């Protein structure tokens, strides 16, 4: 069995995720490198700094035109949305890999009675989308939103259209102001992408994609990437080991409470760079940190998002972005874009106990670039936190 050091495991993971020592974005096909490595790009509505799906490309390749990424994701015909990790963009040709999830969701809704409860609204939404074409939820409402249900104060229409989306009958036809436009799937997606792959084949392929994107990991790491249950994930891993695609490894420090090595595997195509030490700002929903046990195991980084924590109970801030310095998690920055004032506000800046000496200078450089990317003229630090920054400095040119 292969033995891998903790540092090698980190470099394998960083390389698999598309990080490099120098941020560089191509001009001909600027987003392909990051999107192919990630496979899924998680979507989140929080917009205090920048929406989450914009950050992974910036983290890996530097400044770019966010509207160009929107066009690439929503208008090229190469991507669609579904519940892959959470809500996420996925390659449209991979939609059949989630057919089993669509079927499971429908079966569960039928079993619990939710489908019967929503039946009139489901039929009405189907009919409206068939007659009217792609529509926002507001266009599908019949009168004021009076019939609100228990799902996040959603109206009955919103519940119905999201249920059809989960079942695979409805797909995204793009967004406007981040509001999703819905359409019948067979109206907006190519016929070859409407079917379902056999369950076992699909789940094995998803574990294969996860292993390629992570480079190295445990069963739980691979399963979490596309939210598979551990039983099917274990069966898929066994198949991939037999095929020689996954290789069992022992990783320094990846041990149980009893001191035994945790089961882990490396993808056969994973590279082990001799040196890989990038600096980056990450979204809280970046695959490097979205599975918190992996972030703790690989980086010693205990990270929790505090959006839903009462203000007086927050330790670090409302929306802290993990700060990577030299390929290690070195801190967290609570950011807010003051677009009217033309400034990137650092509401708090924190460094980890073992952060590199240059963490402050690295954070300043990344913040200056982030401000420029967002079209902001300067960065202002509130003074909160234990990571020293200038109280005010200009964005990068």
Secondary structure, 3 states (H helix, E strand, C coil): CEEECHHHHHHHHHHHCCCCCCCCCCCCCCCHHHHHHHCEEECCCCCCCCCHHHHHHHHHHCCCCHHHHHHHHHCCCCEEEEECCCEEEEEHHHHHHHHHHHHHHHHHHHHHCHHHHHHHHHHHHHHHHHHHCCECHHHHCCCCCCCECCCCCCEHHHHHHHHHHHHCCEEEEEEECCEEEEEEHHHHCCHHHCCCCCHHHHHHHHHHHHHHHHCEECHHHHHHHCCCCHHHHHHHHHHHHHCCCEEEEEECCCECCCCCECCEEEECCCCCCCCCCCCEECCCCCCCCCCHHHHHHHHCCCCCCCCCCCHHHCCCCCCEEEEEECCEEEEEEEEEEECCCCEEEEEEEEECCCCCCCHHHHHHHHHHHHHHHCCCCEEEECCCCCCCCCCEEECCC
